[in-house]
C-alpha cells in the first residue's frame, strides 16, 4: 500500500505530523507532497525536522496568488505527481486550497481521498474555507472526523455512515507530541526570552488575523479598548505582518504598542507558540485551530468571532464566543482571572477532540479498507439498486447493525429525543427515531 499526503500550510503540517509518523512506524510506503503555497521559513525542511518527521518528497512551489490561480496551479502539479506515483489513497487535512486542489484531482483520477478533520461546518458560505471543506467532502472516500457533531453534519448531507470514522482530532495527538519536543528545547525566540515568560503570570496570548476583524476599524478599536482595561494581564501578541500593516493604516498600532502591559512580538515559531500557549492564563483569538489547541491544553479561550466551525469547544465549556464586543471580552476575561470556580470549569472542560489516539485510529481504518479492497475506485459493473428513504420510530430492542441486516437498509440519521446521534453498529435503537434507506 502507498499513502500520499498533501500539505500546504503550517496547520496542516502540524496536524498531519502524528499521522505521517504513525505511517512511518508501520513501515507503510508513503510520499509527502508540499504545495508551497506561500513562503515561510517555518515551512522549510527545518520545520519538518523540528517536528521529527521526514521532509516532503515533492514541493510544487505554487507561491501566493488569487484563490483561482493558486488552486489551478496546485491541481496541475498534484496531478502530475499522482499520475507518476499512483498512491492507493491520498490524505488531505482541513479546509485549505491545497485540500480543495488535492480532492478535486483525486476525484478526476479515481484515487481514493481520505479527508482528515472532515465534517466541520461554519455554515458561512462567505468563508473560502467553508467552500473548500464542503467540496473536499464530496470528493472523499474516507472521512476521519473529530467529533460526533461533525459526523452528524455529514449524515445530514447524505454521506454513508459506513465511510465515517470518528477518530478524534489529530490536534490532540499533535499538541501532546509536540509540546514534549518544545519543553525539551525551551523557548528559542529571543523576544520571548527577553520577556522572561517562564516567570510571568496572568498571560493573555492574543492572535488576530481574520479580515472580518482587522479590516474593520470599529472592531479593532473595540478589541483594543478591551485590552486597555485588562491592564493586570500580560498580553503577548505575536502580530501577523498584515495585521500590523492594517493597524498602522488605522493609526492604532502605536496606541496598542504603547500600553505597558501589551508586548507585541514578531510572529513566532510553532513550538515556541505551543509552549507559550501552555503557559497562558487565557487565549484571545480569532483562529480556528487555536480553539482546539486551547481546550486540549486546558487553557480557557475567548474567540473573537461571531460563529465557529468548532462549536464543540463552546458546548464543552472551554471556549466562549465574544465577537469584537468590548464589554463581552472584558467581562469574561475578568471572570477567568478573578473567579476561580469559573476558570476551573473552563480549564477542566471535557476535550471533545479525543484523548490523542486519532492518528492510530486513522491508519487502522485505512489499512482495513485497503485489505478489503474498498480503496479501489472503478466504474460500476452492476445495475444500481433502487431504494426508498424512510423514517420510523424503533420500538424493538435491536442494534443498528441488526436493524440494517433485517430490513436490508442503511441507517442515516438517529434522534434520541434530545439530540441527533451518530449510529454506530452497536448502538441500541429502542426508542429512537431514525431515517434510513431501504432497498426496493
N, C-alpha and C positions, 0 to 999 in steps of 0.2 A: 504493500500500500504506500502511496505517496500523498502527502498532505502539503498543500501550498497555503501560505498565509500572506495576505496583502495588508500592508501598513502604510499610513500616510501622515499621521500626526503623532505628537508625543503621547497623548492619552491612549491611543491605540497600542503603541509600543508597550506602555506601562501595563495595560490590562491584558495584553496578549502574552507578555513575558512568562507568566506561570504556565500557560498552555504550551508555548514553544519549549519551555524547559521540560514539561511533562512528556511531550512527544519525543524529545531527545533522550530522556531517561529510558524510554521504552524501546529505543533503537528503531523507531519508525522513520522511513525516508521522508525528509521534508525539505522544502525550499521556502525562503522568506523573500518577499518582493516588496521593495520600498518605492512608493510613487515619487518621493522627493518633491512634494507639492509646495513646500516653502523652505527656505534655508534657515537653519537654526543650528548653532554649534552643538546643541544638545541632541540633534538628530544624527550626528556623526557617529562613526563606529565606536567612539569613546563612550557614547551613551549606552550602547548595547553592552559594551564591556563592563560599565558600571553596574548594569542590571544582571550581569553574569549570564548573558545569553549570546548566541552567535550573531555576528554582523550579518546584514542582508546578503543574499546571493545575487540580487539584482537591485539596481536603483535606476528608475526611469528618468529622474531629474526633470520633472514636469515644470517646477517653479510655480510662481504665483500667476494669477490672471483671473478673468471672469469665470463664473461657475461653469458656463458652457464650454469655454475654451479649455479650461483645466480638465474638466471631465472627459472631453473628447480626446485630448492628448493622452490621458491616463488609459482610456479604453484601447487606443491604438497600441500603446506599449504593453499593456497587460495581455492583450490578445496574442501578440507575437510570442511572448514568453510562454503562455499557457499552451499554445499550439505546439511548441517545441518540447515542453516539459511533460505534458499530458498527466496532470495530477488526477487522483481519484476524487478529491474533494478540495475545495478552496474555502478557507476561513476568512471572513471579514468581521470587523468588530465595530459596532456602534452605528454612527449616522453621518459620517463624513463623505466628501465627494469621492474618496478612494473606495468607500463601501459601495456607493452607487455605481461607480465605474466597474468595479470588480464583479458585482452581482449581475449587471447587465451583460457583460462579456460572457460570463459563465452561462447565463441563460441562453444566449445565442449559440454557444458552443456545446450545449448539453452536458456541461460539467456540474456536478452537484455543488451547491453552496451551503456552507454552514454559517448561519448568522449568529454570532456571539453577541449577547445583550439584545436579543430580539424582543419585539413586542412593546417597547416603550412608546408612549404616545403623549404628546402635549396637547393634541387636537388644535394646534395653532398652525394653520397652513401658510402663514406668512414666514415661518421659520424654514430655511433651507434644510435644516437637519430633519424636520418632520417629513418632508418630501423624500429625502434620502432613505430614511429608515423604513418608510412605508413601501417604497419601490423595492428595496432590498428584500423585504419580507415576501413580496410577491414572487421574487425570483429564487427563493431559497428552497432547499430540500429538508434541511435540519435546522431547528430553532433552539438555541441554547438561551434559556430565559431566566432572568434574575429572580423573579417573584411570581407568585400565583396571580397577582393582579395583572401583570404584563401578559401572562398566559391567557387570561380571560379576554384581554384585548384582542388577541389573535383568534380565539374561538369565536368572538363576536363578528370578526371579519371573515369567517368561514373556513379557517385553516383546520386541518385534521389534528385531533389531539394526539394521534399516533406519531406525529413528527415533532411534537413539542416536548422539550426536556427542561424541567425546572431544576437548574443546576445551582442556583445562587449566582452571585456576580463575581467575576474574577477580580474585581476591585478589592475584595476582601483578601483573596489569596495574595494579590499584589501588595496591599498595604502591609500585611504581616511579613511577607517575604522581604520586601524592600526596606521596611523600617529596621529590620535586623542589620541589613547592609549599611544603612545610614548611621545607625548607632555605632557600628564598629569604626567608621571613619570620622564621625563627628562633623561639625559644620566646616565646610570648605570655603564658603563665600566670605570674603573679608569683611563686607559690610555687616554681616550678622555676627562675626567675631567681634567687631568693634563695638556692637551694641551689647555684647555680653548677654546674649539671650538666655543662657543657662541660669543666670542669677536674676532674671527679670520676672516679675509677677504680673498678673492681670493682663495677659497678652491678648489683644484682639487682632487677629490676622485678617486683613482686608484684601479681597480681589474684586476688581470691577473692570469689565472689558466689553460687555454687550452694548451694541449700538443703541438699543432702546433705553439704556441708562446714560451712557457717556455722551451721546449725541444730543441729549435733551437737557438744556441748561437748567430748567426748573428742577429736574430730578437731581442733577448734580448738586445744585445749591441746597436742596433738601437733605441729601445724604451728608454733605459737608457740615450742614447745620447740626445734624445729629452727632457727628464726630466731635465737633467743638464742645458739646455739652458732656461728652463722655471723657472728661479730662483726667479721670483717675484710672484710665486704662492706657496701656502702652499699645498704640496702634502701629502695627507693622504692615506696610503697604508696598509689596513688590509691584511696581507700576508697569503696565504694558506701554510700550512706546506710543501706540496710537492713543491710548487714554491720556498720557501725558501731553501729547500734542493738542488734543481736544481741550483739556483743562487750561492749557496756555492760551488757546484761542478765545476761550470764555473769560480769560482774566482771573481764573480761580486757582491756578496751580500755586502761586506764591502764598495765597491765603491759606491753603491747606498745608503747604510745606513749612510755613512759619509757626504752626502750632507745635508747642514744645513736646507734647505727648505723642505726636504723629511722626513716625520715622519712615520716610519714603526711601526705598532702595530700588536698585535696578532689578529686572527680572532675575530670579534665582533658579538654580538647577533643581530638578525634581527631588533628588534625595535630600538636599538641604530644605526644600519646601516641606517635604513629608515630615522631617524632623521638627521643623517649626510648627507645623500643624499639630503634631503630637504634644507639643508643649504649650499650646494655646488654651486660654480660658474660653474663648469664643471665636467662631468663624463668621465673618460678614462677607457674603459672596453673591455674585450673580452667575457663578459657574455651575454647570450640571454635575460634573464628576466630583467636584469638591463636596457636594452634598452627600455623596456616597462615602467619600473618604472620612468625612467628619463623623458620621454615625458609626463607622467602623472603628474609629479611634476614640470613640466615647467623648467627642468634643461637641458641645451644643452649636447649632448653626442657625443663623438668621439669613434668609435668602432674599436678595434684593430683586425679586421678581414677583409678578402677579399670577404666574402659573408655573408649573413644573412638570417635567416628564418623569420626575422621581417622587410621585405623591406618597409612595410608601414611607419615605423618611418623615413626612409630615404626619401621616396616620400613626406611625410608630411613636411619635413624640420627640424625636431628636432634631427636628427641623421646623422652623416657623417661617412662613412667607410674610415678608414685611413690605414688599414693593420698594418704593423710594420714599415712603411715608416717614417723615422725621420723627413724629411722636411714637409711631409703632416701633421704630428702631430703638429709640431711647428707652421706652417702657420695657421692652423685652430684654434689652441688654442690661438694664438695671436689675431686673428680676434675676437674671443669670448671675450677676455679680453679687447681689445683696441677699437673695432668698435662697438659702442653702437647699431647702427641700425642692424648690422649683428647679434649681440647677442639677441636683442629683437625679431628678426624674428624667431630665433631658439626657444626661450623661449615661443613664442606665437603660435608655430606650432599647428595646429588643431589635437587633440588627435584622432588617427584612431581607438582607442580601446573602444570608447564609453564614457558615462557620469557617470558610476558607478552603473548601474542597471542590470548588467549581471546576477547576482545571482537570482534576481526576475524573469527575463525572462526565465532563465533555468528551475527553478522549476515550473513556469507556464506551460511550454511546456511539462514537464514530467507528471504533473497532467492531462493535456489534453489527452496525449497519453494513460495514464493508464485508464482514464474514457472511452476512445473509444476502449479499448481492444487491442491497437496496440502493447503493450509491450509483449503480449503473442506470443511466438515463437513456432510454431508447423509445422509439415510436411504438405505440400500442399495436399488438398483433391480434387482439380480440375485440369484438364489438363492445362498445361501452355499455355497462349496466345502467339501467334507468333506476331512479329512486324517487321517493317522495319524502318531503320533510314534514315531521310530525312533532306534536307537543303533547305530553301527558304527565300526570302525577303517578308516581310509582308507589304502590301500596304493599308490594311483595318484599320480603326480606331477601334481597338479591344484590349482588355486586354489579359494578359496571360491566366487567368482562362477561359475567353470566348473562346479563340482560342482552348484550350485543350478540352473544352466541345464540341465545334463544330466539331473538327477533330478527337475526340476520341484519343487524343495524350498526350504525356508528353514532355514538352519543356526541353531541357538540356542547351544549350549554347545560348547566345544572344549577338550580336555585334551591337553597336550603331553608327559605322562608325569611332570611335576613340578608344574604349576600350571594352573589354569583360565585360558584366554586369550580375548581379545575377537577375534572373527572379522571382520577387515576384508576387503573384496573381494579384495585382492591376497594375502592370507595363503596360504601353501603348506600343504596339508593332509596331505601324505605323512607317515605315521607317527602321525597324530593320531587320538584317539578323539573322535567328535562325536555330539551329539544333534541331530535335525532333524525338521521337519515335512514330510511328503511328501503332495502332493495325491493323492487317490484318482481 
